[in-house]
Amino acid sequence: MSHPRSRPAALALAAALALAATAAAQEPTLRIAVHNDLDAARPGETVEVPVAIFATALGDKLLGRVRVLEEPSTRELLVQAIDLDNDLAVEQLVFQADFAPRQTRTFRLTVGERRAYRKDDFKVYGRFVRERFDDFAWENDRVAFRLYGEALETWQREPLTSSAVDAWSKKTSRLVLNEWYMVDDYHHDHGEGGDFYPAGKTRGCGGSGLWQNGALVVSKNFRGSRVQAAGPIRLVFELDYPAWERPGVRERKRVTLDAGSHLNLFESFFEIEGAGSVAWAAGTKIEKGAETRADGERGLVRAWEHQTRYAENGWLGCGVVGLPGAGVEVLENDGNLLIVGHTPAGQPARYYAGTGWDGSSHFKDVGDWDRYLDAFAARLRSPLRIEIAKE
């Protein structure tokens, strides 16, 4: 004998399911083809779907609701919708996938319920570290870095005025930034790596400046910071540099780091009184005994140096790579190996920089680091092609 409430309940459930099915059927969908034109594999490559492709088909106010399914398996991939200016509209849609040489893969983009990320989804992280004299530190599952804030300029114990990029060496894929700062003993390797890289007043690994009258002009420490995208795939943040060695200069620096990558994208937006174009430089410091490489054809410089300041901590490679067609020069100046470029006023200076450590499982020597940098430069010259796929 049935319960007297079972029939109405069943009807209500059926109606709800029918409504949900109708809504799902009406949700927008888009099928895209992604082409790898290189004769080389691209494992864990970040696919950034242009706004012009997805906004018309899916709409742009879809933070957290986009789903990406690979074909033909229909396996769902982790996706991140990024709102860089906090207007609730998506500027970037990114996910990651593997590509074989010369492979074209198709993916279906749909819209569903908002997905809550899990802690294990996150492979990038960054934050302002007030408790460490205004550091801004960031990391992914391969590398970690920090830039220096205002409070460090007047620290009584060891004041430092520098816009160098400091690099940490990681041998773990875990996000460890908070733990290392909490324990405050990160100059020693306790099994996961540490900070063995003395950046000082050099450019460190990827620091920038202006190139004026044959000399490098640099900023003081940053004064403001904000995170624009917090992961789980892509971290984007900005720092403000209003105080410089010479007056009349302001800089807004944007840094982007993707999961699985050893290199950050740096973008510097300069404001210079009376300037119609900007001559800028970025590079790596050169320690005594470091192995260096200057490749003007690729717009690439790198150093491979022995880390012995605190203990025997192996060799760390730093690489700085200009964008294809940027026409950068390569030169040495005041203990730094630099790329020097020119950018029209109002456009950012753009380059990539990052590290590889032989204490990790990814590089055993400088040859591995060079092969990584060469492959990275090749991918920049041949970016993934994305188009709407034919049904």
Sequence and secondary structure as in RCSB ss.txt:
>XXXX:A:sequence
MSHPRSRPAALALAAALALAATAAAQEPTLRIAVHNDLDAARPGETVEVPVAIFATALGDKLLGRVRVLEEPSTR
ELLVQAIDLDNDLAVEQLVFQADFAPRQTRTFRLTVGERRAYRKDDFKVYGRFVRERFDDFAWENDRVAFRLYGE
ALETWQREPLTSSAVDAWSKKTSRLVLNEWYMVDDYHHDHGEGGDFYPAGKTRGCGGSGLWQNGALVVSKNFRGS
RVQAAGPIRLVFELDYPAWERPGVRERKRVTLDAGSHLNLFESFFEIEGAGSVAWAAGTKIEKGAETRADGERGL
VRAWEHQTRYAENGWLGCGVVGLPGAGVEVLENDGNLLIVGHTPAGQPARYYAGTGWDGSSHFKDVGDWDRYLDA
FAARLRSPLRIEIAKE
>XXXX:A:secstr
   TTHHHHHHHHHHHHHHHHHHHHHS EEEEEEE  SSS EEEEEEEE HHHHHHHH S  TTTEEEEETTT  
EE EEEE TTSSSS SEEEEEEEE TT EEEEEEEE S     GGG  EEEEEEGGGTSEEEEEESS EEEE BG
GGGG SSS      BEEEEE SSS  HHHHHHHT TTS SSSEE     TTS BEEEEEEEETTEEE B SB EE
EEEEE SSEEEEEEEE  BSSSSEEEEEEEEEETT SEEEEEEEEEETT SEEEEEEEEE  TT EEEEETTTTE
EEEEEE  SSS   EEEEEEEE TT   EEEEETTEEEEEEEEETTS EEEEEEEEETTSSS SSHHHHHHHHHH
HHHHHHS  EEEE   
